[in-house]
Amino acid sequence: MFKPASALFIGTVIPLCLVSGLWATTLQDAQAAFREGNYSRAVELAAEARRENPADEAAAEFHALALNALGVSLVESGDWEQALAALGDAQELLPGDAMIAENLQRTQINAALHFAREEGDLRQAWSLLQGVPRDAPQEILARRNRAASTVALLRAREAEDSGEREMQRRHLETSIHLDPENVASLIDMAEWHYGAGEHEEALELFRRAQALDPSVELIAGVIDEVERDLVATEGHVIEQTEHFTVSHPGESTRDFADLCLEVLETGFTRLSQALGHTPRNRIEVVIYPESHFRGVTLAPDWAIAAFDGKIRIIVRPLETVRQRESLFGTLNHEMTHAFIFDIAERRCPDWLNEGLAQCFEPGFEVDSSKISRLHTLSERGELPAIADLPFEFGGISSTQEAQIAYLVSSAFTHSLMEQYGAQPLRDVLRDLAEGMDIEEAVQRRLQQPLEVLDQRWREGL
């Protein structure tokens, strides 16, 4: 903490009765302004006194102390740049003063966190932290390292957003080196390893994070998932194409894996063109026997695939045209989730997430049977408003309600696709990633309130 400016300078008043002259009067006025808390005026008058008598050390010392007080007051008002300038000038005048040095160092650290968190200026933040000298007090250095760890974490997330996975890893390693107890960095580093298929490394980091902060509920669930996945993928073979990494049990599933890669690469081009977006990293696909799939995903019996950051799919027979078409639809559906996750992460409501995923299945259409079902629901007053659908469909307990939610989502999203095209919906996803809610994003990109679009769709059924 900064010492209050009013208490910092007891004993610093110059005994002006021992000197005389114009500069002394000016310095006396400066001290009066200081006592009144007008530090800006005190600095101005002290500078004037020094110009009148450049050789006077007392005036220089008081000027430094006034600059220090001004700097502290500017910190309190949030004027970081002016505070740094004032404290820097104070240190130049009194380079050996420990109080001024400590105030400058604390301000560099706090300003760095401000620039990083509030303004997103990570370069400026990092530069300020590098300016804290290595011979600063241990308590200051510890604060500096914690702040630098935070900035390195933010730089890692910036690199992730740009698709620079190797740079992301380097920044995360720096963050953990600076502060081995930075739980957020440990989790991000664990997720990096998990995404790279390095499950044991991920597990060790997740466990470290859990030991440091058992209150983070997410970690326990993730550890359980990683442990299950580690068992289920033991001995898996890894294959890569330009846009995908596929893990599968081995020779017995190689033909299935090769077909999946072929389908996915073909669908990737189509989806990338439609959305005007290319995911930053390879999309991961894991192929399992059914028993392993259930054990990892805990999915219901009817599910044959899932997306949770990775596409997970059950290996199955491909003996008939219908079985192959089902696989094509499933892979394109889950790949659409991967695209949406890359654009908006977990901020997309499931009506749009599932709606788009269904719309991008090859051959999807809102046929007469679906329209008839929607009509029946509407006549019974059972057709839910889009805004009333839950954010996540996973919480819907009734199978019938889930089926209705998926039907309404696909039909409504299909109507938006026909009217506006895919790329405005992509822009909605980007707005969600930036923190807008769905109503704001739809209004901005489609120029209509979500409620109005929903009502018009219902009237057009």
C-alpha positions in Angstrom: 0.0 0.0 0.0 1.0 3.6 -0.5 1.5 5.6 2.6 -1.0 8.5 2.8 0.4 11.6 1.2 -0.5 13.6 4.3 1.6 11.3 6.5 4.6 10.7 4.2 6.3 14.0 4.6 6.4 14.7 8.4 9.7 16.2 9.2 10.5 17.3 5.6 9.6 21.0 5.9 12.7 23.2 5.3 13.5 25.7 8.1 13.1 28.7 5.9 13.9 31.2 8.7 17.6 30.4 8.1 17.5 31.6 4.5 16.3 34.7 2.6 15.6 35.8 -0.9 12.9 35.5 -3.6 13.5 31.8 -4.0 12.9 31.3 -0.3 9.6 33.0 -0.5 8.6 30.9 -3.4 9.6 27.7 -1.6 7.7 28.8 1.4 4.6 29.2 -0.8 5.2 25.8 -2.2 5.3 24.3 1.3 2.0 26.1 2.2 0.4 24.6 -0.9 1.8 21.1 0.1 0.2 21.4 3.6 -3.1 22.3 2.0 -2.9 19.1 -0.2 -2.5 21.1 -3.4 0.4 19.0 -4.6 0.2 20.1 -8.2 0.7 23.7 -7.1 3.4 22.7 -4.7 5.3 21.0 -7.5 4.9 24.1 -9.7 6.2 26.5 -7.1 9.1 24.2 -6.0 10.2 24.0 -9.7 10.1 27.8 -9.8 12.2 28.1 -6.6 14.8 25.8 -8.1 15.0 27.9 -11.2 15.5 31.0 -9.0 18.3 29.2 -7.1 19.5 26.1 -9.0 22.2 25.3 -6.5 19.9 24.9 -3.5 19.7 21.3 -2.4 16.8 21.9 0.0 14.6 23.2 -2.9 15.5 20.1 -5.0 14.7 17.8 -2.1 11.3 19.4 -1.5 10.6 19.4 -5.2 11.1 15.6 -5.2 8.9 15.1 -2.2 6.2 17.2 -3.7 6.4 15.2 -6.9 6.1 12.0 -4.8 3.0 13.3 -3.1 1.5 14.3 -6.4 2.3 10.9 -7.9 0.6 9.1 -5.0 -2.5 11.4 -5.3 -2.6 10.7 -9.1 -2.5 6.9 -8.4 -5.5 7.3 -6.1 -7.4 9.1 -8.9 -6.4 6.5 -11.5 -4.2 8.8 -13.6 -1.5 6.2 -14.1 0.6 7.8 -16.8 0.8 11.2 -15.0 1.5 9.3 -11.7 4.4 7.4 -13.3 5.8 10.6 -14.7 5.6 12.4 -11.4 7.2 9.6 -9.4 9.8 9.1 -12.1 10.8 12.7 -11.9 10.9 12.5 -8.1 13.3 9.5 -8.3 15.6 11.4 -10.7 15.8 14.2 -8.1 16.3 11.9 -5.1 17.6 8.6 -6.6 18.6 7.2 -3.2 15.2 7.8 -1.4 13.7 4.4 -0.5 10.2 5.8 0.0 10.1 7.3 -3.5 11.6 4.2 -5.1 9.0 2.0 -3.4 6.1 4.2 -4.4 7.4 4.2 -8.0 7.8 0.4 -8.0 4.3 -0.2 -6.6 2.8 2.2 -9.2 4.6 0.4 -12.0 3.1 -2.9 -10.9 -0.4 -1.6 -10.4 -0.3 0.4 -13.6 0.9 -2.7 -15.5 -2.1 -4.6 -14.2 -4.4 -1.8 -15.1 -3.1 -1.5 -18.7 -3.3 -5.3 -19.1 -6.7 -5.9 -17.6 -8.6 -2.7 -18.4 -7.0 -1.5 -21.7 -5.6 -4.7 -23.1 -2.2 -3.1 -23.6 0.0 -6.1 -22.8 3.2 -4.7 -24.3 3.0 -1.6 -22.1 2.1 -3.7 -19.1 5.1 -6.0 -19.7 7.4 -3.1 -20.2 6.4 -1.5 -16.9 7.1 -4.7 -15.0 10.5 -5.0 -16.6 11.3 -1.6 -15.3 11.0 -2.8 -11.6 14.7 -3.2 -10.6 16.0 -6.6 -9.5 17.4 -5.1 -6.3 13.9 -4.0 -5.2 12.7 -5.3 -1.8 11.6 -8.9 -1.7 8.0 -8.0 -1.1 8.0 -5.7 -4.2 9.7 -8.4 -6.3 7.1 -11.0 -5.2 4.3 -8.6 -6.2 6.0 -7.9 -9.5 6.3 -11.6 -10.3 2.7 -12.3 -9.5 1.7 -9.3 -11.8 4.1 -10.5 -14.5 2.6 -14.0 -14.3 -0.9 -12.5 -14.8 0.3 -10.5 -17.9 2.1 -13.6 -19.3 -1.2 -15.5 -18.9 -3.1 -12.8 -20.8 -0.4 -12.8 -23.5 -0.9 -16.6 -23.7 -4.7 -16.2 -24.2 -4.0 -13.5 -26.8 -1.8 -16.0 -28.7 -4.5 -18.7 -28.4 -7.0 -16.3 -30.0 -4.6 -15.8 -32.9 -4.1 -19.5 -33.3 -0.4 -19.4 -32.2 -0.3 -22.5 -30.0 3.4 -22.6 -29.6 3.6 -19.0 -28.5 0.7 -19.7 -26.2 2.7 -22.5 -24.6 5.8 -20.3 -24.1 3.8 -17.6 -22.4 2.1 -20.1 -20.1 5.4 -21.6 -19.1 6.7 -18.1 -18.3 3.6 -17.4 -16.3 4.0 -20.5 -14.2 7.7 -20.0 -13.8 7.0 -16.5 -12.4 4.2 -17.7 -10.1 4.0 -21.5 -9.6 0.7 -20.9 -7.7 -1.1 -19.2 -10.5 -4.1 -21.5 -10.7 -5.5 -20.0 -13.9 -2.2 -20.5 -15.7 -1.9 -24.1 -14.4 -5.4 -24.8 -15.8 -4.7 -23.2 -19.1 -1.4 -25.1 -19.4 -3.2 -28.3 -18.5 -5.8 -27.6 -21.2 -3.0 -27.0 -23.7 -1.5 -30.4 -23.0 -4.9 -32.0 -23.1 -5.6 -30.5 -26.4 -2.3 -31.8 -27.7 -3.2 -35.3 -26.6 -0.7 -35.2 -23.7 -3.0 -36.5 -21.1 -0.5 -37.4 -18.4 1.0 -33.9 -18.4 -2.5 -32.4 -18.4 -3.5 -34.5 -15.4 -0.5 -33.5 -13.4 -1.2 -29.8 -13.9 -4.9 -30.2 -13.2 -4.0 -31.9 -9.9 -1.6 -29.1 -9.0 -4.3 -26.5 -9.6 -6.8 -28.5 -7.6 -4.4 -28.8 -4.6 -3.9 -25.0 -4.7 -7.6 -24.2 -4.9 -10.0 -27.0 -4.2 -12.9 -24.6 -4.5 -12.7 -24.5 -8.3 -15.5 -26.9 -9.1 -14.5 -27.2 -12.7 -11.2 -28.9 -11.9 -12.6 -32.0 -10.2 -14.9 -32.8 -13.2 -12.1 -32.2 -15.7 -9.7 -34.5 -13.7 -12.3 -37.2 -13.8 -12.8 -36.7 -17.5 -9.0 -36.8 -18.2 -8.5 -39.9 -16.2 -11.3 -41.7 -18.1 -10.0 -40.5 -21.4 -6.5 -41.6 -20.5 -7.7 -45.1 -19.9 -9.9 -45.1 -23.0 -7.2 -43.9 -25.4 -4.3 -46.0 -24.1 -2.6 -47.4 -27.2 -4.4 -45.2 -29.6 -2.8 -44.3 -32.9 -2.6 -40.6 -33.9 -3.1 -39.4 -37.5 -3.2 -35.8 -38.8 -4.4 -34.0 -41.9 -4.2 -30.3 -42.6 -7.2 -29.5 -40.4 -7.7 -32.5 -38.1 -6.0 -34.7 -35.6 -7.6 -38.2 -35.2 -6.9 -40.6 -32.4 -8.2 -44.2 -32.9 -7.5 -47.7 -31.4 -5.3 -48.9 -34.3 -5.5 -51.3 -37.3 -9.0 -52.5 -36.6 -10.3 -48.9 -36.9 -8.0 -47.5 -39.5 -10.5 -47.7 -42.4 -13.1 -46.0 -40.3 -10.7 -43.3 -39.3 -9.5 -42.7 -42.9 -13.1 -42.3 -44.0 -13.8 -39.9 -41.1 -10.8 -37.8 -42.2 -12.0 -37.8 -45.8 -15.5 -36.7 -44.8 -14.3 -34.1 -42.4 -11.8 -32.5 -44.8 -14.4 -32.3 -47.5 -17.0 -30.8 -45.1 -14.3 -28.4 -43.6 -13.9 -26.7 -47.0 -17.7 -26.3 -47.4 -18.2 -25.1 -43.9 -15.3 -22.7 -43.9 -16.5 -21.1 -47.1 -20.1 -20.8 -45.8 -19.1 -19.2 -42.5 -16.1 -17.3 -43.8 -14.1 -18.7 -40.9 -11.2 -21.1 -40.5 -10.5 -22.5 -37.0 -7.2 -21.5 -35.5 -6.0 -25.0 -34.6 -6.5 -28.5 -35.9 -9.9 -30.0 -34.7 -9.4 -33.0 -32.6 -11.3 -36.2 -33.3 -11.3 -39.3 -31.0 -12.8 -42.6 -32.2 -13.8 -45.2 -29.6 -15.5 -48.5 -29.2 -19.0 -47.9 -27.8 -18.2 -48.9 -24.3 -15.2 -46.5 -24.1 -17.3 -43.7 -25.6 -20.0 -44.1 -22.9 -17.3 -44.2 -20.2 -15.6 -41.0 -21.3 -18.6 -38.9 -22.4 -21.2 -40.3 -20.0 -23.6 -39.7 -23.0 -27.1 -41.3 -23.1 -27.6 -44.6 -25.0 -29.0 -42.8 -28.1 -25.9 -40.6 -28.6 -23.4 -41.8 -31.2 -21.1 -38.7 -31.1 -20.4 -35.7 -28.9 -18.4 -32.5 -28.9 -16.8 -31.1 -25.8 -13.8 -29.3 -27.3 -13.1 -32.5 -29.2 -15.3 -34.5 -31.6 -15.8 -37.9 -30.0 -17.5 -40.6 -32.1 -18.3 -44.3 -31.8 -16.7 -46.6 -34.4 -19.6 -48.4 -36.2 -20.4 -50.5 -39.3 -20.5 -48.8 -42.7 -22.1 -51.6 -44.7 -25.1 -49.7 -46.1 -25.6 -46.4 -47.8 -27.8 -45.3 -45.0 -25.1 -46.0 -42.4 -22.6 -44.0 -44.5 -25.0 -41.1 -44.9 -25.6 -41.2 -41.1 -21.9 -40.9 -40.5 -21.5 -38.0 -42.9 -24.3 -36.1 -41.2 -23.0 -36.9 -37.7 -19.4 -35.7 -38.6 -20.6 -32.5 -40.2 -22.9 -31.8 -37.3 -20.1 -32.2 -34.7 -17.6 -30.3 -36.9 -20.1 -27.3 -37.0 -20.0 -27.4 -33.2 -16.2 -27.2 -33.4 -16.4 -24.1 -35.7 -18.9 -22.5 -33.4 -16.7 -23.2 -30.3 -13.7 -21.7 -32.1 -15.6 -18.5 -32.8 -17.7 -18.1 -29.7 -16.3 -20.6 -27.2 -19.1 -21.5 -24.7 -21.1 -18.2 -25.1 -23.4 -19.5 -27.8 -27.0 -20.5 -26.7 -27.8 -24.0 -27.7 -30.8 -23.0 -29.9 -28.3 -21.4 -32.3 -25.5 -23.9 -31.7 -27.7 -26.9 -32.4 -29.7 -25.1 -35.0 -26.6 -24.3 -37.1 -25.2 -27.8 -36.6 -28.3 -29.4 -37.9 -28.5 -26.9 -40.8 -25.0 -27.8 -42.0 -25.7 -31.5 -42.1 -25.7 -32.6 -45.8 -29.2 -32.7 -47.2 -30.8 -31.1 -44.2 -34.3 -29.6 -44.9 -37.3 -28.5 -43.0 -39.6 -31.0 -44.7 -43.4 -31.4 -44.6 -43.3 -33.8 -41.6 -41.4 -31.2 -39.5 -43.7 -28.4 -40.6 -46.7 -30.5 -39.7 -45.2 -31.2 -36.3 -44.5 -27.5 -35.7 -48.1 -26.7 -36.7 -49.5 -29.2 -34.2 -47.3 -27.8 -31.4 -48.4 -24.2 -32.3 -52.1 -25.1 -32.3 -51.7 -26.8 -28.9 -49.8 -23.7 -27.5 -46.8 -26.0 -27.0 -44.4 -24.2 -29.4 -41.8 -22.6 -27.1 -40.5 -19.1 -27.9 -36.9 -19.0 -28.9 -36.0 -16.7 -26.0 -37.6 -19.2 -23.6 -35.4 -22.1 -24.7 -32.7 -23.0 -22.1 -29.2 -21.8 -22.8 -28.0 -25.4 -22.6 -30.2 -28.2 -23.8 -28.3 -30.7 -21.6 -30.4 -29.7 -18.7 -33.7 -30.7 -20.4 -34.8 -33.8 -18.5 -37.8 -34.8 -20.8 -36.9 -36.6 -24.1 -40.0 -35.1 -25.7 -39.1 -31.5 -24.6 -35.5 -32.1 -25.9 -36.9 -33.2 -29.3 -39.1 -30.1 -29.5 -36.2 -27.8 -28.6 -34.0 -29.4 -31.3 -36.8 -29.2 -33.9 -37.7 -25.5 -33.1 -34.0 -24.6 -33.1 -33.3 -26.2 -36.5 -36.4 -24.8 -38.2 -35.9 -21.2 -36.8 -32.2 -21.2 -37.6 -32.9 -22.5 -41.1 -35.3 -19.6 -41.7 -32.6 -17.2 -40.6 -30.1 -18.9 -42.9 -32.5 -18.6 -45.9 -33.2 -14.9 -45.2 -29.8 -13.6 -44.2 -27.2 -16.2 -45.1 -24.6 -17.9 -42.9 -22.1 -15.1 -42.5 -24.3 -12.6 -40.6 -24.9 -15.5 -38.1 -21.1 -16.0 -38.0 -20.9 -12.3 -37.0 -23.5 -12.9 -34.3 -21.2 -15.6 -32.9 -18.3 -13.2 -32.9 -20.3 -10.6 -31.0 -21.1 -13.3 -28.4 -17.4 -14.0 -28.1 -16.9 -10.3 -27.3 -19.4 -10.4 -24.5 -22.7 -9.4 -26.1 -25.8 -11.3 -25.2 -27.8 -13.0 -27.9 -30.5 -10.4 -28.1 -27.9 -7.6 -28.6 -26.0 -9.5 -31.2 -29.0 -10.5 -33.2 -30.3 -6.9 -33.2 -26.9 -5.6 -34.3 -26.3 -8.1 -37.1 -29.8 -8.9 -38.4 -31.3 -5.4 -37.7 -34.4 -6.9 -36.0 -35.1 -7.9 -32.4 -35.0 -11.7 -31.7 -38.6 -11.6 -30.5 -39.7 -10.0 -33.8 -37.8 -12.6 -35.9 -39.3 -15.4 -33.9 -42.9 -14.0 -34.3 -42.5 -13.6 -38.0 -41.2 -17.1 -38.3 -44.2 -18.5 -36.5 -46.6 -16.5 -38.6 -44.9 -17.9 -41.7 -45.2 -21.5 -40.7 
